[in-house]
């Protein structure tokens, strides 16, 4: 994933290094990971979108690209599911208050 550690300055130009093969995954994964790497907590709709895209990518990796990493994907998917639950709860609370 692209994170704040992926930034470097070269001859006055800001360069973003993306270590993944961008042809395989959605650019939304990098955008979401990049923003989160700065310590920002995404708003609930963004968290929903980011978590769904991440879970889809992990499932795709397990089936099509890198099946040997499935144990790691399971752990990461569990983390994203917790974020989804938190976002749903926040949205539900906000709707109830309306």
N, C-alpha and C positions, 0 to 999 in steps of 0.2 A: 504494500500500500504506500501511496505517496503521503509523507508526513512533513512536518516543519523541518525535520532533519534532512529532507530531500532538497532543501534550498541551498544554493551556493552563489557567490558573487565572483564573476570573472570579468576583468577589465571593465568594471562599472556596469555590467549587465547581470541581471538576476536570471539564474538558470534553475529550472526545476528538473531534478533527476527522477525518472520513473523506472524503478528496477524491475517491474513486471513487464510482461509482454502485453502492451495495451490492446493488441488485436484480439486477445482472448476474453478480457473482462470489460464490463461497462465502465466508461469514464466516470460515472456517478460514484463508483466505489472509491476512486482516487479523490474526488472532490469532497466526499463525506469524511473520509479518513484524514484528509489534509486539514479540514476545519476542526475536527475533533482533536487532532494532535496539538493544537494550540491551547487546549484546555477549555475550549468553549463547549458548553452543553447545548446541543441543538434543541430548537423548539420541538414540541411533540410531533407535528406533521413531518418535519425533516427527519426526526428520529425514526418515525415509521418507515419513511421512504428508504432511508439509509440502511436500516436493519433488514427490510425486505430484500433489497438489492444484494446485500452481503450474504444473506441466507441462500438466495438463489445462486449466487456465484459459488458458494461452498458446495452446494448440492451438485452443480454442474462440474466442479472440479472432481468431486468424488466419483461421479459417473463417467465423465468423458476425458478429463485432462490428467489428473494426478491421483488416481485411486489409492495409491500407497499412503497418502496423507489423511485418510478418513478419520483416524482417531483424533487428530488435531482439529479437523473440521467439526467433529461432534462437539468438542469443547467450545470452539468459537461459536457454533450455532446456538449452544445453550446460553452463552453470554448475550447474543443478539436477541434471542427469545425473551430474556429478562428485560432488555431495553424496550422491546415491543410491548410487553406487559406494562411497563412503567409509562410508556407513551399513551397507551390505551386508557390507563387509569387517569392520567392527567386530563386527557381530552374528555373523558366521561365526567369527571368532576367539573370541568369548565362548562360543559353543556348543561349539567344539572343546575349550575348557578345562574344560568340565563333566564 
